[in-house]
């Protein structure tokens, strides 16, 4: 017996782990405020660490701003509420371990910088592997996430081509997370901290834009033959994420 669209969506939601990965992998809007909140932790870290040479101030400032940004997204009504505790714990744990290593409260043969950026690299690998597992399990991450970001007709979600589209698009997420983790590792080991921060930020921004655009185009082309699918432009306009 074929599941209804509501049953299929409910089953996907109940079986998807609660993690901050979902919030970070798909942009909730293109608003200037959100972009500013994403950029400020990088600016603060670069300013305090690369310019002033103070890792602890860099970690504290960027961590506090990142938590502030997550709280701001929740207040603006974006779908981050269930992820907020996980985001906060991750940021505080990363900051605490970085400071502990840098101050030699923990005696390990690595730098505080390596701990701080290592958290991000390991996080990308975990997200990439987890997204891959959702595809193999037949419940691709974007199949659960996309209906939370745009209003899709129930008949579109129930169509078999919807799962195909979301599986293919989720592979773009896997590709970005795993490839960028390799790039980040190579760059960190072959450059100074200032060059690493600036280059990593610029390259990852361009790469994420390319991968997100590719995923959107793939989804749109795959779903365009599905009855009642309005097209990506209409979906984005109706959700208020872009304006015509």
C-alpha positions in Angstrom: 0.0 0.0 0.0 1.3 3.5 -0.9 2.0 5.9 1.9 0.2 9.2 1.9 2.3 12.4 1.6 1.6 13.3 5.2 2.6 9.9 6.5 5.8 9.8 4.4 6.8 13.3 5.6 6.1 12.4 9.3 8.0 9.2 9.0 11.0 11.1 7.5 10.9 13.7 10.3 10.6 11.2 13.1 13.6 9.1 11.8 15.9 12.0 11.1 18.5 12.7 13.9 18.3 16.2 15.6 21.6 17.9 14.7 22.8 21.3 13.9 24.1 19.9 10.6 20.7 20.5 8.9 20.7 24.2 9.8 24.2 24.8 8.5 23.9 22.9 5.2 21.0 24.7 3.7 20.6 28.5 3.8 17.3 29.6 5.3 17.3 33.0 3.6 19.4 35.4 1.6 18.9 38.3 4.0 21.8 40.7 4.7 21.4 40.1 8.5 22.0 36.4 8.2 25.0 36.9 5.9 26.4 39.4 8.4 26.0 37.0 11.3 27.8 34.3 9.3 30.7 36.6 8.4 31.3 38.3 11.8 32.8 35.2 13.6 35.4 34.9 10.8 36.2 38.6 11.0 36.5 38.5 14.8 38.7 35.4 14.7 40.9 36.8 12.0 41.2 40.2 13.7 42.1 38.8 17.1 44.2 35.8 16.0 45.9 36.8 12.8 46.3 40.5 13.4 46.6 40.8 17.2 48.0 37.3 17.8 45.6 36.4 20.6 44.0 33.0 20.2 41.9 33.1 23.4 40.3 36.4 22.5 39.7 35.2 19.0 38.0 32.0 20.2 35.9 33.8 22.9 34.7 36.6 20.5 33.9 34.3 17.6 32.1 31.7 19.8 30.0 34.4 21.5 29.0 35.9 18.2 28.2 32.4 16.8 25.8 31.7 19.7 24.3 35.1 19.4 23.7 34.4 15.6 22.0 31.1 16.4 19.7 32.8 19.0 18.9 35.6 16.5 17.9 33.0 13.9 15.5 31.4 16.4 14.0 34.7 17.2 13.4 35.5 13.5 11.4 32.3 13.3 13.9 30.2 11.4 13.9 26.5 12.0 16.8 26.3 14.5 15.0 25.9 17.8 15.6 22.2 18.2 19.2 22.5 17.1 20.1 25.5 19.4 21.3 23.4 22.4 23.4 21.2 20.2 24.9 24.2 18.4 25.7 25.9 21.7 27.3 22.8 23.3 29.4 22.3 20.2 30.6 25.9 20.1 31.4 25.9 23.9 33.1 22.6 23.8 35.3 23.7 20.9 36.1 26.9 22.6 36.9 25.3 26.0 39.2 22.6 24.5 41.0 25.2 22.4 41.7 27.4 25.4 42.7 24.5 27.5 45.2 23.3 24.9 46.5 26.7 24.2 47.1 27.4 27.9 48.6 24.0 28.4 46.0 22.9 30.9 45.8 19.8 28.8 49.3 18.4 27.9 49.0 17.4 24.3 51.5 17.9 21.4 49.2 20.0 19.2 48.4 23.7 19.1 45.2 25.5 20.1 44.7 26.5 16.4 44.8 22.9 15.4 42.1 22.0 18.0 39.9 24.9 16.9 40.0 24.2 13.2 40.3 20.5 13.7 36.8 20.6 15.2 35.4 22.1 12.1 37.2 19.7 9.8 36.0 16.6 11.8 32.5 18.1 11.9 32.5 18.3 8.1 33.5 14.7 7.8 30.8 13.6 10.2 28.2 15.6 8.4 29.3 14.2 5.0 29.2 10.6 6.2 25.9 11.1 8.0 24.3 12.6 4.8 25.6 9.6 2.8 24.0 7.2 5.3 20.6 9.0 5.0 20.8 8.4 1.2 21.7 4.7 1.6 18.9 4.3 4.2 16.4 5.7 1.6 15.7 8.8 3.7 17.9 11.6 2.2 18.5 14.5 4.4 17.2 17.1 2.0 14.0 15.1 1.6 13.3 16.0 5.2 14.8 19.5 5.2 13.5 21.1 2.0 9.7 21.0 3.0 10.7 22.9 6.1 12.3 25.7 4.0 9.8 26.0 1.1 6.1 25.0 0.8 5.9 22.0 -1.5 2.6 20.5 -2.5 1.8 17.2 -0.8 1.5 15.5 -4.2 5.0 16.4 -5.1 6.4 15.0 -1.8 4.5 11.8 -2.5 5.8 11.3 -6.0 8.7 8.7 -6.3 10.7 11.3 -8.3 10.8 13.5 -5.2 13.0 10.9 -3.3 15.3 10.6 -6.4 15.6 14.4 -6.6 16.4 14.7 -2.9 18.9 11.8 -2.9 20.8 13.3 -5.8 20.8 16.8 -4.2 22.0 15.3 -0.9 25.0 13.9 -2.8 26.0 17.5 -3.5 26.1 18.1 0.3 28.2 15.0 0.8 30.6 16.1 -1.9 31.0 19.6 -0.5 31.5 18.4 3.1 34.1 15.7 2.3 36.0 17.6 -0.4 36.2 20.8 1.7 37.4 18.9 4.7 40.3 17.6 2.6 41.0 21.1 1.3 40.9 22.6 4.8 43.4 20.0 6.1 45.8 20.5 3.2 45.6 24.3 3.4 46.1 24.3 7.2 49.2 22.2 6.9 50.7 24.3 4.1 50.1 27.9 5.0 50.3 30.4 7.8 47.3 31.1 10.1 46.3 34.4 8.5 46.5 33.1 4.9 44.6 30.0 6.0 41.7 31.9 7.5 41.3 34.3 4.6 41.8 31.7 1.8 39.7 29.0 3.5 36.8 31.5 4.0 36.9 32.7 0.4 37.3 29.3 -1.3 34.7 27.6 0.9 32.2 30.4 0.2 32.6 30.0 -3.5 32.6 26.2 -3.3 29.4 26.2 -1.2 27.7 28.6 -3.6 28.6 26.3 -6.5 27.5 23.1 -4.8 24.2 24.7 -3.5 23.5 26.0 -7.0 24.2 22.6 -8.5 21.9 20.9 -6.0 19.1 23.4 -6.7 19.4 23.0 -10.4 19.4 19.2 -10.1 16.3 19.2 -7.9 14.5 21.6 -10.2 15.3 19.6 -13.3 14.3 16.3 -11.7 11.0 17.6 -10.3 9.9 19.7 -13.3 8.0 16.7 -14.8 6.1 16.1 -11.5 2.5 17.3 -11.6 1.8 20.3 -9.3 5.5 21.2 -9.0 5.6 25.0 -9.4 9.2 25.5 -10.2 12.1 26.7 -8.0 11.5 30.4 -8.7 7.9 30.2 -7.6 8.8 28.2 -4.5 11.5 30.8 -3.5 9.2 33.7 -4.1 6.3 32.2 -2.1 8.6 31.4 0.8 9.9 35.0 0.8 13.5 34.0 0.3 13.9 35.9 -3.0 11.8 38.7 -4.5 10.9 39.0 -8.2 
